[in-house]
């Protein structure tokens, strides 16, 4: 495919300037999932670009044309704005990068035209994808900019740090494997099997015993795995009985078992536990200074989510949305072995 060298030069020059116009400097974009652990380092200058805009032709000038396919310069620049700063800089420094992007866009367009020819434009999956793309653009162009005008202050950061001590003053956490039984004699037999040795080796792997002998179905499916147990209850840690917590911290070394049963409840059922220590994570202190940048990102993400929820509530109310009792409209039946389930039903 032939291209004008002059147009390519313009696109190279415009790339970074267009990216710089997209957001103010020193504005990292937070993740859409504000529950992720704070990163150790946040680079406020990541994604910046050091090339100026030099417009030489009309942005509506075609970059690639064909039968039913047209790609204009402004469309190309719009695609370039969506990539990272490192990729934008590569467009300006690597002569092969921009032609490769154009080829990908052209490939997408001819494939999309073929999909339309086959009637896939009305496919429910396609419509759902279009809706998600529209929502993403509404967030980027309307909802988020309205929220991001008011940047989190130092006082906001300090307040968030103080209100979430469990994220920054982290006690020792232990990962356990447990076997729960409501019958003490059965639990005692399980403990005997778990501690049975032949020489220096255990005869039975604790993980296998936990998957086979747990009275609780969820514990069986997880092979008894229980993570992030702390000595005292904390937010975002397992809700377990105090006796089980204390027992977990009696074990001195990793990959060892408590040599006795622990009595206590499990989801409302009384019983006995066999406890095995898998690993432990030492306590950790994260200072305000080290985490300030991440906290700002987190506050911005929370504000964005709250703003979107408020807007959705208003729009749903204005649209007078009603919901049908969908549980009365469908039924789930066990899938016979070898059947494809929901996908196969849809295909039929």
N, C-alpha and C positions, 0 to 999 in steps of 0.2 A: 504494500500500500504506500503510495507516494505522499509526501507531506511537504509543506512549505517550510524551509529552514527558518524563514523570517517569523512565521507564526509560532514555531517551536521556541524560538528565542524569546518571544513575547511571553509565552506561557511560563517559561522558566523564570523570567523576571517577576511576573505577577504572583507566582505561587506563594512566596513567603509573606509578601505584603498582604495578600488576602487572608492568610492565616492569622497575621497579627491583628487584623481588623476584627477577627471573630471574637476575641475576648481580651479584656485588659491584661497588661502584664502582671506577673506574679499572681495568677489566679488558677491554681491547680483545680482540676475537676474531681470532686469526691465520688466514690463508688456509689452506685444505686443501692447497695446493701450496706446500711450503716451499722450492721452487727459484726463486721469483720474486726479482727484484732488490730490495734494500732501498729503501723509500721515503725521501724526503728529510725528511719531517715526520710524526710520529705524534702525534695529539691524544688524550691519555688521557681527556679529558672528553667526547669525541664520543659521542652517543647517550644522554646523560642526560636526565632529564625533571623538571620543576619543579612537578608537580601531585600533590596528596595523594589518598589513597583515602577515599571517603566512601560506604560501603555503605548503601544505603537499602532495598533489596529483596533477596529470596532470589536467589542467583546462578542457581538453576535456573528462574527465571521466564522465560517465553517472550518473545522479541523479535519473532519472525515465525512465523506458523503457517499451514498450509494442508493440503490433502488429500495426505497422505504426506510433508509437509515440515514440520519443526520446527527452529527455531534458538533456543537458549537463551542467556542472558546469559553464562554461564561459557564456552560454546563461542565466543561472539563475542570475549571477552577473550583466549582462547587464541590466536585468529588475530591479534589485535592485538599480542601479545607477540612475534610472529615478524617484525615490521617494524622499520625503523630508528627511532632516537630522534626524528629529524626528522618522520617520518610519525606517530609516536605523539603528538607535540606538535600536529600538524595536526588530529588527531582532537579535541583539547581546545579548539582555537581556531577551527576552520573548521566552521560548522554543517552544511555540505554533505558533509564528509568521511566522517563515521560512517554516515549513511544510504546513501551510495554504497558503502561496504564491505558493509553489510548486503545491498544489492541484488546485489552480486557473489557473496556467499556463497549467497544464495537461487538465483541463476542457476546456480551450480555444482551445487547440490543437485537442482534439477529436471532439469538435463542428465544428472547422474549417475543419477538414477532412470530416465530414458529409456534410458540405456546399459544399465542392468541389465535393463530390460524387453526389450531386444533381445539379451540373452544375452552382452554383451561383458564381463561380470564374469570369465568364465573364459578370456578371450583371453590368450595368453602374454605379450603386451606389457603388458597391464594388471597381470597378476600380478607381472611384473618391476618395474613402477613401485611397486606396493605394497611389495614387498621392499625397494626402495631407500628408501622413506619410513620403513619400520620400522628399517632400519639407521641412518638419520639420527637418529631419535628415540633409539635406543639409545646412539648416540654422545653426543647432547646431554644425556641424563638419567643415564647410567651411566658410560660410559668416560671422557669428558672431565672431569666433575666429580671423579672419583677421582684423576686426574692433576693437575688444576689446584690441588689443595690445597697442594702444595709449589711455591711460586712461585720462579722462577729468582733466585738471589742475585747480588750484584755480582761475586762470585768466579766464578760460572758464566758471566756475561756476559764478563768479562775473558778467561776460558779459551777461550770460543768465538771471540772476536775474535782471539786469538793463534793459534788452530788453523786459521783460514781467512784467511790474509793475501791470497790472490788476490781476495777480495771487497772488500778495503778499501785495499790498496796496488796500484792497477791501473796497469800500464804502458801505453804507447801501443799501440793496436791498429789494424790496417790491414785494409781490405776489398779483396780482389783479384778480378780475373778472370784465369783462366789457361787456356791451351790446351796440352794434353799430347799428345805424339806419340812413338811408339817409333822412328820413322824420322827421322834427323837432317835429311835432305834435304827431307822433307815439312815438318818444323818450320821450316826455313829459308825455305821458300816461304811458309808461314803468316806468319812474321815480316815478310816483304817485303810481303805483302798488307795486313797490319795497319798498317804504317807508310807505305803508299802515300798520297800527298797529291795533291790538285788545288788548287793555290793554297794557302790556309790551311786547307782542309777535308780530313779523311780520306775516302778513296774508299769504304772498307768500314767499317761499324760493327763494333767489336770484339765486342760482345755477339752479333751474328749469326754472326761467324766462330767464336766459342767454341761456339755451339750447333750448328754444322755440322761443324767440323774437329777436335773433340776425339776422341781415341782411346778415352777412357773414357766409358762410357754414362751414368754418373751425372753426370759433368761436363757432358756434352752436355745432359742434361735440365735442369741448373741454369744453363745458359749460362756455365759456368766459374766460377760465383760461389763465393768462398771468404772467409768472414768471420772477424773477430777473430783475425787472425794477429799473434802477438807475436814480438819479436826472440829471446826465449828461451822454451823450452817451459813452459807453465803448464797447470794443471788447467782443464778446460772450454774449451780452445782447440783448434783443428785440429791433428792430429798430422801435420806435414809435415816434409820433409827440411830440414836446417840450411842447405843452399845456397839453397833456395827462400825460407826466412825472411830470410836475409841480403840476397837480391836484392830482396825486397819493400821493404826499408828503404833500398835504394840510390836508389829513385825519389824525386825531390825534390818533385814537385808532383802534386796530384790530377789524374786524367783524363789521365795520361801513361803511356807504355810504357817498359819497359827496352829499350834498343836492341840487345840481344844475347840469345841463347838461354841458358837455365839448364839444366845437366845434373843429373839426379837421379832418384830412384825415386818411383813413385806406386803405392801399394798392391802393392808387390812387383815392379813392372815398371819396368825401366830405360828412360829416355827423356829428352826435352828439353821445356822449358816456354817458352812465350811469356807474359810477365807484364805485366799492366796494372793500375795503381793506381786504384781507384775512389774511395776516401775513407779518411780516417784519424780516429781519436778520440784526443785528447790524454790523457796520463797523468792519473790522478786519485787523490787521497788522501782517504779517509773516516775521520774521527776516531772514537775510541771514544765520546766524549761525544755526537756527532751521531747515532750509530747504535745506542746502547744500547737504546732502546725497541724498535726493529725486531729486535735480537738476542734480546731477551726473548720476543717473539712467535714468533720462529723456534724457539727452544729449546722453548717450549710446544708448537708444532706437531710438532716431532720427537718429543717425549715422547708426545704423543697417538697418533701413528702407530705408535710402538714398542709402546705399551700395547695398541692394537688388534690388531697382529700377534700379540702373545703370547696374547691372548684367543682369536683365531681358531685358533692352533695347538692350544690346549687343547680347544676345542670340536670341531675337526675330528678330533682324536685320540679324544675321548670318543664321537663319533658313528661311529667306525670307517669313515670315508669311504674308498671305493675308486674308482678312475678306470678307465673302460673305454678301450681303445685307439681313441680317436675317429678317428684318422687312417685306420683301417681301416673306418670306418663311413660315411664320406662321400668324395666325389670332386669336385674342382673341374675344370670343363671350360670352355674358351673360350666366351664368349657371342657368338653370331652378331650381326652388326650389325643394330640395330633391335630386338633383344630387350631386355627389361627386367632381365635378370640375376636375382639372388637374389630381389628383390621380386616379379618376375613369376612365378618358380617358386612362391613362397609363395602368390600369388594363385590360381594354377591348382590 
